Amino acid sequence: MRSHLAPCALLLLLSACADSRPPIWEGAAGIEASAIEARSLRVEWPAAQDDRAVAGYEILLDEERIGEADADVRSWEITGLAQGTEYIVAVTAVDEAGNRSERLSTMLSTADGQPPSWPEGAALSLTVEELEAELGAEELDPEALPPVEAGPSSSLIRLAWPPAEDRVGVTRYRIRKDGEVIATLEGHTLRHELQLETPAGVWIVEASDEAENVSRPLMREHRDPGFELAAGLAEPTAPSLAPAAVLQLDPSIVGTIPRLRLGEGFLGRALELGARPPIELNTPAPPEGPAPE
């Protein structure tokens, strides 16, 4: 008579040998981002442990499986993402028997690759106010000789601009003059005043966000009104002087003349004086007689 105990014992033995334990993560295991771009993420994770062997890993994005990695792979690049967007990334370890570990998961955001923008019709406002030059202490003494000239004049520049727009937020504004950074301001600032000796130049305001994306510039050029006036003047003509012409000098204002400039030609084509005629110039009369051959 055959016994039925042998097949039963074999089934019990096979059941006892079956792998029913899933892989585990040791310690404070977690997923880390090794690279964050505007449209991609690269993630890394530690090795899982199993009583037999880990067969591989499953990678999930927002609960959807997007890839499988071999047991010796510890990183994965996720592409085709939207910029400035949050995603839940998870990794599950799987053994040869198909047992799955608990998920490692984390929330990551892609980088913000969109720069701030200006509203339609945005413009940079610039006004310039000329300030009086500061005088030296000696100027206060009427008997001080020689008199002290005023220091260099300066201008008060006022800049204003509309708020820029950004999907994450504007963090700062930069003001440049002729390419040089003049000021860096907080993102809530929409106006600025500063004092310079030379306001003429190309002024620019740029908006930037936390990711250092920079907007297109708002630009405004300021020209020196004096330069424009001089550029529009007609060419001066040479003065006609009579023989022994005399330019009289007022002795009471000697030493108060800032400058005297004689241009080209006979006594110059231009005579620039900063006060009333300060000099006496006797020009000799042309010699009499026939012109030399």
Backbone bond lengths (Angstrom), bond angles and torsions (degrees), N, CA, C in turn:
res aa  C-N    CA-C-N  psi(-1)  N-CA   C-N-CA  omega(-1)  CA-C   N-CA-C  phi
1 M - - - 1.475 - - 1.522 108.73 -
2 R 1.328 116.03 128.89 1.473 120.34 -177.87 1.515 110.66 -83.78
3 S 1.297 113.56 141.90 1.473 118.86 179.72 1.525 109.70 -90.61
4 H 1.322 115.64 142.65 1.476 121.46 176.34 1.532 112.34 -93.46
5 L 1.324 116.89 6.03 1.465 119.60 -177.14 1.522 112.36 -75.63
6 A 1.337 117.39 -30.97 1.470 119.34 -177.01 1.518 113.15 -61.98
7 P 1.334 120.84 -48.89 1.476 119.56 177.52 1.521 112.44 -61.13
8 C 1.291 116.54 -37.39 1.487 118.47 179.47 1.515 111.12 -65.21
9 A 1.293 116.13 -39.65 1.469 119.44 179.34 1.520 110.59 -65.62
10 L 1.327 116.46 -36.25 1.470 119.42 178.95 1.518 111.40 -66.12
11 L 1.321 116.69 -41.13 1.464 119.87 178.49 1.527 111.32 -64.21
12 L 1.328 115.78 -40.33 1.459 118.52 177.98 1.517 111.57 -64.35
13 L 1.335 115.31 -38.63 1.459 119.40 178.89 1.518 111.94 -65.61
14 L 1.331 116.69 -43.23 1.463 120.00 178.52 1.522 111.42 -65.55
15 S 1.321 116.53 -37.61 1.465 120.40 178.81 1.513 110.90 -64.98
16 A 1.331 115.37 -38.15 1.460 119.06 179.77 1.517 111.11 -70.07
17 C 1.323 117.23 -29.69 1.461 120.76 -178.77 1.515 113.20 -84.05
18 A 1.321 120.06 -14.17 1.466 122.82 -178.17 1.529 110.21 -63.77
19 D 1.393 116.70 142.74 1.473 122.43 -179.26 1.523 108.49 -86.43
20 S 1.275 115.74 111.88 1.467 120.36 179.12 1.518 112.65 -116.89
21 R 1.310 116.89 3.24 1.472 120.19 -178.92 1.526 110.39 -95.75
22 P 1.333 118.38 126.31 1.468 120.67 179.49 1.530 111.09 -79.87
23 P 1.309 116.71 162.23 1.474 119.97 173.44 1.521 110.70 -63.01
24 I 1.294 115.31 155.91 1.469 120.44 179.25 1.531 109.79 -128.32
25 W 1.335 114.81 159.07 1.465 121.79 174.41 1.512 107.91 -103.40
26 E 1.293 117.16 135.75 1.459 120.71 -177.95 1.525 111.07 -96.92
27 G 1.320 114.81 145.31 1.461 120.34 175.18 1.519 112.43 62.88
28 A 1.340 114.52 -150.79 1.470 121.05 -179.33 1.527 109.82 -90.70
29 A 1.333 114.85 59.09 1.469 119.14 -179.02 1.524 110.74 -66.51
30 G 1.303 116.18 146.34 1.457 120.62 179.47 1.513 111.55 -162.74
31 I 1.306 115.37 169.82 1.465 122.39 178.16 1.516 108.54 -95.93
32 E 1.309 116.68 135.09 1.463 121.93 177.45 1.517 109.70 -124.71
33 A 1.330 115.10 147.97 1.466 120.75 177.26 1.526 108.50 -93.07
34 S 1.326 116.16 121.01 1.464 120.25 178.34 1.516 112.14 -93.68
35 A 1.317 117.28 -15.29 1.476 121.26 177.36 1.520 108.37 -155.36
36 I 1.318 115.72 130.76 1.463 121.77 177.96 1.518 108.19 -125.47
37 E 1.318 115.61 118.35 1.456 121.60 177.72 1.520 109.00 -119.10
38 A 1.327 115.41 177.64 1.467 119.53 -178.44 1.522 111.72 -65.05
39 R 1.334 117.19 -32.56 1.468 120.09 -175.86 1.528 113.00 -129.08
40 S 1.311 118.69 16.47 1.465 120.56 179.31 1.519 110.87 -154.58
41 L 1.341 114.70 158.40 1.458 123.01 176.05 1.527 108.32 -135.97
42 R 1.316 116.66 141.49 1.464 120.97 170.34 1.519 106.91 -118.07
43 V 1.358 115.41 124.16 1.454 120.92 -176.42 1.527 110.07 -116.77
44 E 1.339 115.14 154.89 1.464 121.92 178.57 1.517 109.02 -133.25
45 W 1.347 117.35 152.92 1.449 122.57 178.01 1.531 109.41 -145.71
46 P 1.332 118.64 160.00 1.468 121.41 179.00 1.528 110.66 -81.01
47 A 1.320 116.47 171.18 1.465 120.93 178.04 1.523 110.35 -76.26
48 A 1.337 115.97 137.97 1.462 120.67 174.38 1.536 109.23 -84.98
49 Q 1.331 116.50 161.81 1.466 122.09 -179.98 1.534 109.83 -115.76
50 D 1.349 115.96 144.41 1.457 120.78 179.63 1.529 108.87 -144.59
51 D 1.367 116.86 150.30 1.456 120.08 -178.93 1.524 111.73 -69.89
52 R 1.339 117.04 -18.31 1.456 120.77 174.81 1.533 108.87 -111.24
53 A 1.314 115.25 -78.00 1.468 119.92 178.73 1.529 109.32 -168.40
54 V 1.294 115.29 145.01 1.468 120.67 174.28 1.517 108.41 -81.98
55 A 1.306 116.21 128.38 1.472 120.84 -178.60 1.527 111.80 -87.62
56 G 1.321 117.64 -30.81 1.463 119.82 -178.37 1.520 111.15 173.66
57 Y 1.346 113.85 -171.18 1.464 120.43 -178.27 1.524 109.72 -133.17
58 E 1.292 114.83 145.56 1.469 121.45 174.07 1.525 108.33 -107.06
59 I 1.348 116.39 135.01 1.465 121.70 179.51 1.514 107.92 -109.83
60 L 1.327 115.79 130.38 1.463 121.31 -178.28 1.519 110.05 -122.93
61 L 1.319 115.12 144.74 1.467 121.99 176.20 1.516 107.87 -126.55
62 D 1.329 115.50 116.88 1.468 120.66 -176.78 1.530 111.09 50.56
63 E 1.349 115.21 49.83 1.462 123.93 175.64 1.530 114.04 72.55
64 E 1.296 118.23 3.04 1.462 120.63 179.27 1.529 109.76 -110.62
65 R 1.360 115.84 129.39 1.463 119.18 -179.67 1.526 109.71 -71.30
66 I 1.327 115.46 125.36 1.463 120.26 -177.27 1.523 112.46 -116.35
67 G 1.341 118.14 -6.01 1.453 118.75 -179.78 1.510 112.92 -175.68
68 E 1.352 115.49 162.19 1.460 123.01 175.61 1.522 108.38 -129.19
69 A 1.319 116.10 136.37 1.463 121.60 -178.67 1.524 109.53 -120.24
70 D 1.329 116.56 148.78 1.466 121.40 176.95 1.527 110.37 -67.04
71 A 1.317 115.36 168.17 1.457 120.55 -175.33 1.522 113.02 -64.21
72 D 1.334 117.38 -26.62 1.469 119.68 -178.56 1.526 113.23 -91.80
73 V 1.326 117.63 4.55 1.472 122.01 179.91 1.520 108.87 -94.08
74 R 1.336 116.11 135.57 1.465 120.73 -177.96 1.534 113.08 -125.01
75 S 1.305 118.13 9.45 1.470 119.64 -179.29 1.522 109.37 -148.42
76 W 1.338 114.30 161.60 1.464 119.90 -178.69 1.521 108.77 -154.97
77 E 1.341 116.23 138.39 1.470 121.41 176.59 1.515 109.43 -102.84
78 I 1.320 115.13 126.85 1.466 121.95 179.91 1.529 107.21 -107.39
79 T 1.303 116.38 120.89 1.462 120.97 -175.79 1.529 111.20 -116.98
80 G 1.343 114.82 176.66 1.459 120.55 177.56 1.512 113.79 72.13
81 L 1.320 117.55 27.87 1.457 121.68 -177.76 1.530 111.18 -92.30
82 A 1.306 115.26 165.51 1.465 121.02 175.08 1.521 109.24 -89.00
83 Q 1.306 116.46 142.66 1.460 119.85 -177.83 1.526 111.47 -73.63
84 G 1.328 113.96 146.53 1.455 119.64 178.70 1.524 113.60 61.93
85 T 1.335 117.61 36.41 1.470 121.59 -175.19 1.525 110.14 -126.27
86 E 1.357 116.49 143.80 1.455 121.71 178.27 1.527 110.99 -87.70
87 Y 1.349 115.67 140.64 1.466 122.01 177.82 1.525 108.72 -136.34
88 I 1.354 115.58 149.78 1.464 121.51 172.29 1.516 107.78 -100.31
89 V 1.340 115.96 117.55 1.462 121.95 -179.99 1.524 107.99 -107.83
90 A 1.361 116.92 133.37 1.464 121.71 -178.54 1.520 109.84 -135.09
91 V 1.343 115.32 152.08 1.467 122.60 177.32 1.522 108.07 -133.54
92 T 1.334 115.44 134.46 1.465 122.39 176.95 1.523 108.92 -123.30
93 A 1.331 116.63 134.06 1.469 121.64 175.85 1.527 109.48 -90.69
94 V 1.341 116.93 140.82 1.468 122.82 -177.63 1.523 108.72 -128.76
95 D 1.356 116.95 137.04 1.465 119.55 177.41 1.529 110.14 -100.15
96 E 1.345 116.42 -177.30 1.460 121.31 -176.12 1.525 112.06 -64.25
97 A 1.306 116.89 -28.73 1.464 120.34 -179.54 1.522 112.23 -83.70
98 G 1.334 116.91 -0.93 1.460 119.75 -179.69 1.506 114.15 86.48
99 N 1.304 117.61 7.89 1.466 120.43 175.99 1.533 109.48 -72.82
100 R 1.310 114.47 136.98 1.471 119.72 -177.21 1.527 110.59 -112.70
101 S 1.323 113.59 140.16 1.468 119.57 178.89 1.520 110.40 -78.86
102 E 1.318 114.94 174.63 1.460 119.16 168.47 1.525 108.90 -65.99
103 R 1.292 115.19 153.04 1.466 119.46 -177.93 1.528 111.24 -79.91
104 L 1.312 113.34 138.33 1.464 118.95 162.81 1.516 106.37 -92.63
105 S 1.314 117.74 131.30 1.468 119.19 -178.40 1.522 110.46 -143.49
106 T 1.295 114.80 155.41 1.467 121.80 177.34 1.515 108.58 -156.74
107 M 1.325 115.77 159.44 1.466 121.08 176.23 1.519 108.81 -105.42
108 L 1.322 116.00 127.98 1.463 122.50 -179.44 1.520 109.81 -129.23
109 S 1.316 114.92 153.09 1.465 120.94 177.91 1.518 109.94 -120.61
110 T 1.305 115.94 137.97 1.460 119.82 173.57 1.525 109.07 -72.60
111 A 1.311 114.58 160.19 1.467 119.64 -178.42 1.522 110.55 -70.38
112 D 1.328 114.47 152.87 1.468 121.33 176.28 1.521 108.43 -85.46
113 G 1.301 117.37 107.80 1.457 120.91 -179.19 1.511 113.81 -100.43
114 Q 1.335 117.38 5.51 1.460 121.24 -177.41 1.527 109.82 -98.39
115 P 1.322 118.48 119.62 1.467 119.55 179.97 1.524 111.88 -74.72
116 P 1.322 117.14 160.22 1.469 119.26 174.25 1.523 110.84 -61.52
117 S 1.306 115.78 157.28 1.470 121.19 179.94 1.521 109.21 -130.86
118 W 1.321 115.45 157.71 1.459 121.80 178.78 1.531 109.30 -98.62
119 P 1.317 117.88 146.29 1.467 119.25 175.93 1.529 110.49 -64.74
120 E 1.309 115.34 157.81 1.464 120.22 -178.69 1.529 110.43 -59.15
121 G 1.313 115.23 133.48 1.458 120.72 179.68 1.510 114.56 81.15
122 A 1.331 117.58 9.39 1.467 120.28 -179.36 1.522 110.38 -63.70
123 A 1.325 116.55 142.09 1.466 121.91 -179.58 1.523 109.48 -146.49
124 L 1.303 114.78 152.49 1.456 122.07 177.11 1.521 109.21 -91.28
125 S 1.329 115.96 124.89 1.459 121.60 178.14 1.526 109.40 -94.35
126 L 1.328 116.80 132.89 1.464 121.54 -179.27 1.516 109.24 -138.96
127 T 1.332 116.41 124.08 1.459 121.99 174.16 1.519 108.67 -125.78
128 V 1.321 115.33 147.01 1.462 121.46 -177.73 1.523 108.82 -125.99
129 E 1.329 116.34 129.68 1.461 122.76 177.60 1.522 108.25 -119.04
130 E 1.326 115.70 120.37 1.453 120.03 179.14 1.522 109.92 -73.36
131 L 1.312 116.53 133.31 1.463 122.36 179.11 1.522 109.76 -106.38
132 E 1.328 115.75 148.55 1.461 120.03 178.58 1.522 109.60 -71.17
133 A 1.334 114.91 145.27 1.463 119.78 178.97 1.514 109.86 -71.03
134 E 1.309 116.28 146.01 1.457 121.32 176.40 1.522 109.72 -79.32
135 L 1.330 116.57 138.99 1.458 122.17 -177.67 1.516 109.97 -99.62
136 G 1.347 115.63 150.94 1.455 120.49 176.86 1.518 111.19 -75.21
137 A 1.322 115.68 163.08 1.465 119.77 -178.34 1.523 111.54 -63.59
138 E 1.337 117.69 -30.91 1.460 120.50 -178.47 1.520 111.37 -64.97
139 E 1.352 117.11 -23.38 1.460 120.15 -178.04 1.514 111.20 -66.26
140 L 1.354 116.67 -20.92 1.448 119.84 -178.58 1.523 111.85 -76.34
141 D 1.317 118.62 -16.98 1.459 122.36 -179.96 1.518 108.78 -95.70
142 P 1.342 118.16 110.88 1.474 120.06 -176.37 1.524 112.95 -64.85
143 E 1.360 118.34 -21.45 1.457 120.39 -178.29 1.524 112.18 -94.90
144 A 1.329 116.77 1.41 1.458 119.18 -179.62 1.514 109.71 -70.14
145 L 1.333 117.22 129.13 1.464 122.62 178.86 1.525 108.32 -129.82
146 P 1.309 118.64 136.81 1.470 125.00 -7.25 1.507 110.15 -78.21
147 P 1.320 118.63 160.31 1.466 120.76 -179.53 1.523 110.57 -65.62
148 V 1.323 116.06 149.12 1.462 122.53 -179.36 1.522 109.15 -90.64
149 E 1.307 116.95 128.94 1.455 120.05 178.67 1.526 110.34 -74.22
150 A 1.321 116.42 154.43 1.460 121.41 176.77 1.510 110.29 -67.13
151 G 1.336 115.56 149.75 1.460 120.63 177.91 1.511 111.05 -69.39
152 P 1.333 117.18 176.62 1.461 120.29 -178.93 1.519 111.17 -63.47
153 S 1.333 115.40 138.70 1.453 119.84 179.07 1.520 109.85 -73.94
154 S 1.327 117.54 159.75 1.455 122.56 178.42 1.513 109.18 -137.60
155 S 1.329 115.30 170.54 1.456 121.46 -177.43 1.519 109.30 -130.63
156 L 1.318 115.55 146.26 1.449 122.41 174.37 1.527 107.73 -96.84
157 I 1.319 116.25 117.36 1.464 121.43 -177.88 1.514 108.42 -103.62
158 R 1.325 115.90 129.10 1.465 121.68 177.21 1.529 108.50 -116.21
159 L 1.329 115.89 124.91 1.457 122.45 179.45 1.518 109.51 -117.99
160 A 1.331 116.57 142.69 1.464 121.75 176.84 1.527 108.55 -147.60
161 W 1.336 115.94 148.22 1.457 120.93 -177.69 1.530 109.44 -151.95
162 P 1.328 118.41 158.58 1.467 120.74 177.80 1.523 110.72 -78.33
163 P 1.335 118.88 161.97 1.474 120.36 178.70 1.522 111.43 -69.49
164 A 1.326 116.13 135.25 1.466 120.96 174.66 1.530 109.05 -79.85
165 E 1.340 116.00 161.16 1.451 121.65 -177.88 1.524 109.63 -115.04
166 D 1.354 116.47 140.06 1.457 121.80 178.91 1.522 109.06 -150.09
167 R 1.339 117.13 143.59 1.464 120.60 -176.13 1.520 112.33 -67.36
168 V 1.343 116.94 -26.69 1.462 121.10 177.64 1.521 110.91 -101.01
169 G 1.324 116.58 -44.78 1.459 120.72 178.89 1.513 111.82 146.50
170 V 1.320 116.40 139.63 1.464 122.02 176.43 1.517 108.16 -79.00
171 T 1.315 116.71 128.46 1.468 120.26 -177.90 1.519 113.00 -103.34
172 R 1.343 118.00 -25.76 1.458 118.64 -178.47 1.528 110.89 -160.49
173 Y 1.335 113.29 159.81 1.469 122.27 172.57 1.526 107.73 -121.79
174 R 1.317 115.86 141.17 1.466 121.20 175.84 1.514 109.14 -117.02
175 I 1.328 115.29 135.68 1.462 122.06 176.28 1.518 107.97 -108.09
176 R 1.313 115.71 127.76 1.460 121.38 178.13 1.525 109.81 -122.39
177 K 1.321 114.03 146.98 1.461 120.77 172.81 1.518 107.76 -128.59
178 D 1.326 115.48 118.21 1.468 121.44 -177.39 1.535 110.77 52.84
179 G 1.337 116.46 40.63 1.456 122.06 176.47 1.511 115.72 87.46
180 E 1.314 118.88 -14.84 1.460 122.24 -178.08 1.532 110.20 -93.79
181 V 1.340 116.37 134.73 1.459 120.74 178.90 1.526 109.53 -70.53
182 I 1.327 116.09 119.49 1.459 122.07 -179.69 1.520 110.81 -94.04
183 A 1.350 117.03 -37.49 1.466 120.54 -177.73 1.523 109.39 -156.69
184 T 1.348 115.93 148.65 1.457 123.26 172.62 1.518 107.18 -122.56
185 L 1.333 117.06 123.11 1.456 122.27 -171.15 1.524 110.77 -120.92
186 E 1.331 116.22 157.56 1.462 121.62 177.35 1.528 110.34 -65.85
187 G 1.341 115.21 158.84 1.458 120.64 -173.43 1.515 115.07 -67.04
188 H 1.326 118.62 -15.13 1.464 120.72 178.92 1.535 112.00 -92.19
189 T 1.329 117.99 -2.95 1.463 121.91 -177.05 1.523 110.22 -86.51
190 L 1.347 116.14 131.03 1.464 120.13 -177.22 1.526 112.39 -125.36
191 R 1.323 117.76 11.94 1.461 121.04 176.56 1.521 108.90 -156.02
192 H 1.334 115.07 157.71 1.460 119.20 -179.22 1.519 108.93 -156.43
193 E 1.334 115.92 144.25 1.457 122.75 175.91 1.522 109.28 -123.07
194 L 1.312 115.96 141.49 1.455 120.26 175.60 1.517 109.17 -153.17
195 Q 1.320 116.23 160.70 1.451 122.70 -176.28 1.524 108.83 -116.99
196 L 1.335 115.35 126.03 1.453 121.30 -179.83 1.527 109.35 -137.83
197 E 1.328 115.90 155.03 1.454 119.76 175.84 1.518 111.11 -76.38
198 T 1.344 116.62 -31.60 1.459 120.49 -176.81 1.521 109.67 -124.89
199 P 1.322 118.24 98.43 1.471 119.78 179.93 1.525 113.25 -80.52
200 A 1.328 117.70 -16.60 1.460 120.27 -176.30 1.522 110.41 -65.18
201 G 1.326 116.18 136.94 1.459 121.32 178.40 1.510 110.98 151.20
202 V 1.315 115.86 -174.94 1.461 122.52 178.75 1.524 108.56 -98.52
203 W 1.324 116.18 118.91 1.458 122.67 -178.48 1.526 109.33 -102.76
204 I 1.332 116.75 139.52 1.471 122.27 -176.88 1.523 109.14 -137.57
205 V 1.333 116.21 140.42 1.464 122.88 170.38 1.523 107.85 -122.03
206 E 1.355 116.15 129.93 1.461 122.64 178.33 1.523 109.13 -123.07
207 A 1.331 116.12 143.57 1.463 122.08 175.27 1.524 108.74 -106.27
208 S 1.346 116.99 142.50 1.457 120.86 177.58 1.523 109.61 -137.45
209 D 1.341 115.77 157.59 1.457 120.81 179.14 1.518 110.78 -111.00
210 E 1.334 116.60 -173.19 1.458 121.11 -175.60 1.518 111.93 -62.93
211 A 1.336 116.33 -30.47 1.464 120.73 -179.98 1.526 112.08 -84.19
212 E 1.328 117.05 7.29 1.467 123.21 179.81 1.522 112.90 65.57
213 N 1.344 116.82 25.37 1.456 120.12 168.39 1.526 108.12 -74.71
214 V 1.314 117.03 133.49 1.466 121.66 -173.58 1.524 110.12 -113.82
215 S 1.315 115.69 134.39 1.458 121.57 179.61 1.524 111.32 -72.37
216 R 1.316 115.42 169.52 1.461 118.74 169.13 1.527 107.64 -67.09
217 P 1.326 118.46 153.28 1.469 119.79 -175.65 1.528 112.95 -80.77
218 L 1.323 114.51 145.03 1.466 120.72 163.54 1.524 105.92 -91.30
219 M 1.336 117.54 125.17 1.458 120.42 -170.91 1.527 110.79 -123.11
220 R 1.319 114.64 144.34 1.466 121.73 176.45 1.520 107.74 -147.40
221 E 1.331 116.69 130.44 1.458 121.15 178.68 1.516 109.67 -103.80
222 H 1.319 115.51 134.22 1.465 120.75 176.72 1.523 108.55 -118.31
223 R 1.320 115.73 127.26 1.455 121.05 179.44 1.522 110.45 -109.53
224 D 1.318 114.46 151.33 1.459 120.84 177.98 1.517 108.68 -71.47
225 P 1.352 118.50 117.75 1.468 119.82 179.78 1.518 112.55 -57.23
226 G 1.336 117.30 -35.24 1.454 119.81 179.13 1.504 112.33 -64.14
227 F 1.334 116.52 -35.93 1.457 120.53 178.65 1.519 110.33 -67.39
228 E 1.325 116.92 -40.96 1.453 119.88 179.61 1.519 111.05 -65.98
229 L 1.353 116.73 -37.73 1.455 120.05 178.84 1.524 110.63 -65.19
230 A 1.341 115.86 -44.18 1.455 119.23 -179.47 1.509 111.27 -64.64
231 A 1.323 115.88 -35.95 1.458 119.32 -179.40 1.513 111.49 -66.80
232 G 1.347 117.15 -24.20 1.455 119.79 -178.10 1.514 114.04 -94.57
233 L 1.343 119.06 -0.60 1.457 121.35 -178.74 1.519 111.09 -74.12
234 A 1.330 115.27 147.51 1.459 119.38 176.48 1.513 109.59 -76.78
235 E 1.319 116.40 158.59 1.453 122.34 179.26 1.528 108.78 -65.68
236 P 1.349 118.93 123.42 1.471 119.94 -179.45 1.530 110.70 -67.52
237 T 1.321 114.21 151.69 1.468 119.99 177.67 1.507 109.29 -101.01
238 A 1.316 115.93 153.02 1.463 120.38 -178.82 1.515 109.75 -67.01
239 P 1.333 117.90 138.00 1.470 120.17 179.56 1.525 110.96 -71.28
240 S 1.313 115.22 151.96 1.458 121.16 176.37 1.517 107.57 -103.88
241 L 1.313 117.34 116.73 1.457 122.19 -176.56 1.521 109.83 -110.02
242 A 1.311 115.28 134.88 1.464 120.16 175.42 1.520 109.11 -75.62
243 P 1.312 118.18 161.76 1.476 120.67 176.96 1.522 110.27 -55.95
244 A 1.326 113.90 138.33 1.462 121.61 178.29 1.515 111.65 55.37
245 A 1.346 115.63 38.80 1.455 118.63 177.64 1.526 109.81 -64.66
246 V 1.321 116.25 142.40 1.458 121.39 -174.53 1.527 109.26 -124.81
247 L 1.338 114.91 130.04 1.462 121.79 172.29 1.522 106.32 -104.41
248 Q 1.343 116.87 112.18 1.451 121.46 -171.75 1.529 111.14 -76.08
249 L 1.303 116.50 148.79 1.461 124.80 179.73 1.517 109.71 -111.79
250 D 1.324 115.87 132.18 1.453 120.65 173.82 1.526 107.43 -91.78
251 P 1.344 119.24 109.16 1.487 121.03 -174.55 1.521 113.09 -59.36
252 S 1.332 118.46 -23.51 1.470 119.38 -174.83 1.515 113.23 -73.46
253 I 1.345 117.32 -13.24 1.462 117.96 -176.70 1.513 111.34 -116.57
254 V 1.336 117.50 17.49 1.465 119.86 177.35 1.530 108.75 -60.57
255 G 1.265 117.27 134.84 1.465 122.29 178.25 1.505 114.34 91.25
256 T 1.345 116.63 -4.63 1.469 117.81 -179.35 1.511 112.57 -101.45
257 I 1.338 116.39 3.34 1.459 118.47 -176.35 1.523 109.22 -84.90
258 P 1.332 117.99 120.13 1.456 118.66 -179.43 1.516 113.92 -64.33
259 R 1.331 118.37 -41.53 1.451 118.97 -176.49 1.528 110.15 -161.09
260 L 1.301 115.63 155.04 1.457 123.58 173.64 1.515 106.53 -133.67
261 R 1.327 116.67 124.75 1.447 119.11 -179.60 1.508 109.15 -128.03
262 L 1.322 115.59 124.43 1.453 122.10 174.64 1.510 107.99 -108.99
263 G 1.313 116.53 123.74 1.455 120.33 -178.08 1.512 111.47 -83.36
264 E 1.324 116.16 -154.62 1.443 120.99 -178.41 1.527 110.60 -78.55
265 G 1.298 114.75 162.05 1.459 119.78 174.81 1.507 112.68 91.00
266 F 1.340 115.20 -175.49 1.453 122.11 -177.02 1.520 109.34 -68.06
267 L 1.352 116.25 110.41 1.461 124.55 -173.83 1.515 112.39 59.85
268 G 1.315 114.35 14.31 1.464 118.44 175.22 1.508 112.75 88.58
269 R 1.333 113.61 151.86 1.451 118.20 175.59 1.512 111.32 -87.84
270 A 1.327 116.19 -14.32 1.464 119.47 179.00 1.519 108.57 -140.90
271 L 1.299 117.17 136.47 1.458 123.40 177.57 1.522 106.71 -123.56
272 E 1.337 116.08 115.70 1.448 119.87 -177.65 1.511 109.78 -114.10
273 L 1.331 115.86 122.50 1.458 121.77 -178.86 1.511 108.71 -124.64
274 G 1.334 116.16 143.69 1.452 119.96 179.36 1.513 112.30 -93.82
275 A 1.343 119.38 -2.87 1.464 121.43 179.03 1.518 107.52 -146.91
276 R 1.282 116.31 -165.94 1.461 119.47 177.05 1.521 109.18 -65.21
277 P 1.326 116.70 160.91 1.468 118.90 -175.10 1.520 111.21 -48.55
278 P 1.354 117.56 114.27 1.445 119.92 -172.09 1.511 115.25 -100.21
279 I 1.320 118.26 -7.02 1.453 119.73 -170.79 1.523 109.58 -126.62
280 E 1.314 114.36 150.22 1.463 118.77 171.36 1.520 107.14 -108.03
281 L 1.292 115.35 116.25 1.451 121.08 179.90 1.526 108.75 -116.78
282 N 1.346 117.56 116.01 1.459 121.87 175.01 1.521 108.04 -96.22
283 T 1.304 115.95 114.38 1.461 119.80 178.60 1.515 108.10 -94.82
284 P 1.298 118.27 124.70 1.478 119.67 -178.17 1.507 111.44 -61.66
285 A 1.330 113.46 143.50 1.468 118.59 177.42 1.515 109.36 -69.48
286 P 1.301 116.93 149.91 1.474 120.00 177.94 1.535 109.62 -60.91
287 P 1.336 117.35 141.15 1.474 119.86 -179.48 1.523 110.89 -60.94
288 E 1.367 113.58 143.06 1.480 118.94 178.79 1.520 110.10 -83.92
289 G 1.274 114.02 162.47 1.446 118.74 179.13 1.520 110.90 105.46
290 P 1.308 113.45 175.53 1.479 117.65 -178.68 1.513 111.24 -68.85
291 A 1.291 113.84 150.26 1.466 119.15 178.44 1.506 109.79 -67.89
292 P 1.307 117.89 141.23 1.482 120.22 -179.60 1.521 110.22 -63.86
293 E 1.392 113.55 143.71 1.454 118.05 179.98 1.514 109.01 -81.30
